[in-house]
Amino acid sequence: MSHGGAVQETHVSQRSRLILPLAAAAFALVTLVPAFWVPSLWTDEAATASAVRRSWPELFFMLGKVDVVHGLYYMLVKSLTDAVGVSELSLRAPSIAAGAAAAAALAVAGRRLGGPRAGLAAAAVLVLLPRFQFAATDARSYVLTVLGTSLCLAALAALRDSGRWRAAVGFGAALMVSTGLSFYCILLAPVAVLAALADRSLRPHWWKVALASVPAAGLAAWVASLASRQTFQVAWIPPLDGHVVPEIFLLQYFSHASMWTDAGIVPRASAPLVVGMVMTAVAVLALAVWGTVRRPRSFTTVLGLGLIVVPLAVLLIGSALMGSSYYLPRYLTFTAPGLCLLAANGAVSLSRAAASRWVAGAAALTLAGGAVLAIAGQRTEFARSPSDDFRFVADTIRDHARPGESFAVAAGEDLFLAAYPRPFEGLVDLTRGISAAQWGLIFDQRFPLESRSALVDRQKVVFAIRPVEKPQEEQFLRSRGFTEQARWTGPGHVVVKFVKP
């Protein structure tokens, strides 16, 4: 009877261990899935669409010229879209799945490090972070790197508990894949080694962590050597200045990619999104600070702080030494689980004492309220980036253009074609040279409209498609005898229908 009872208890224990990650994944899906298809594809997502619509040889040709750092991600998404087609749903589905898996993995890591309540709190904070919500519904690789970090943390916690080699191998495998998705993730290796050296339980196994990191280090070096030939792609990043402080403390974890401008940190978003960002920042940072103060020497605190500080310091110092900025808030999305572990520490500490439970409750309500506002703000049509109103352009052409008519777009302004190509089928593209696939770049080759005068003069109807602030094509068409018949204005683009009398 005692043996049977022990077996039953083991089964119950295993079942209870599954409940936490499954609950975390379910919570993630409940918040991520509703209306994830509503926002228009934006510049980064259009780049993904442009890449995955190519043949495999064309994709590898492109990676030799641009976006090699996104190569593994493009290959993963292309494997899916080749089977089901390219759409908002198919492009964003891998990110949603990765988001749910990341919440589950962080719940496991948090439970191993601080118990079930800590695991649940860490996963909940992660899911409610506005940056996570954006990344997990975005057709880019950032949320997959969050999943990689969460798996690394879970493997490191398992190694701390058991000392087994398979945990170290799991850490190395997760680090390898993460580094393939973003070579910045190799910075997880020094974080893990330093945390291991600082922890009495893990210190005997630090060399296993270091050894398991070697393959990923080799991969990172190889990708970095390839990316060094493509540094022109990050030349646009603004230099480090006084704006880096709000970028670190506000934008890095609590906003999304479009919430900055070249002129400074000026949110270009709806009021709910801005208010939600601030509310979640206040709640999470307060919990993280409290957790750090209450347990300054715990392994969770050391690991969480290391995740936040080490990669950031390397990027900032490296940028200063090299004279070019390699820091953008979204590049460090993979470090978000560190902040979540610290916040979970604070939440658990506050909830243990009756006198401070109301503080924990207030923080939870603030976080939840802010998250609701942020999520609602992100699910609007142009929330990704108001200037990238690609669906507006495509819908306008679909509703008003007829086969055989033409359109004109300037160089570097045609990503709406990669995002939504179907409405443009059967139309004459006046400015295109060779296609992006033939050229090996994200954009199609484009010629100035002025150089296509002979072709323009043969047209009866031309749709000029341009950013709001660039009216050059309109001026040229008027000079060739066209008159404006209709105009449609979106948040970022203007579509003007010109006809020749």
Secondary structure, DSSP 8 states (H G I E B T S, - for coil): -HHHHHHHHHHHHHHHHHHHHHHHHHHHHHHHSTTTT-S---HHHHHHHHHHTS-HHHHHHHHTTS-GGGHHHHHHHHHHHHHH--SHHHHHHHHHHHHHHHHHHHHHHHHHHH-HHHHHHHHHHHHH-HHHHHHTTSSSSHHHHHHHHHHHHHHHHHHHHH--HHHHHHHHHHHHHHHHH-GGGGGHHHHHHHHHHH-TTTGGGHHHHHHHHHHHHHHHHHHHHHHGGGGGGGTTS---STTHHHIIIIIHHHS-TTS-BTTBS---S-HHHHHHHHHHHHHHHHHHHHHHHHSTTSHHHHHHHHHHHHHHHHHHHHHHHHTS----GGGGGGGHHHHHHHHHHHHHHHHHSGGGHHHHHHHHHHHHHHHHHHHHHHTSTT-S-TT--HHHHHHHHHHH--TT-EEE--TT--HHHHH--GGGTTSEESSB-S-HHHHTSSS--B--GGGGHHHHHT-SEEEEEEETT--HHHHHHHHTT-EEEEEEE-SSEEEEEEE--
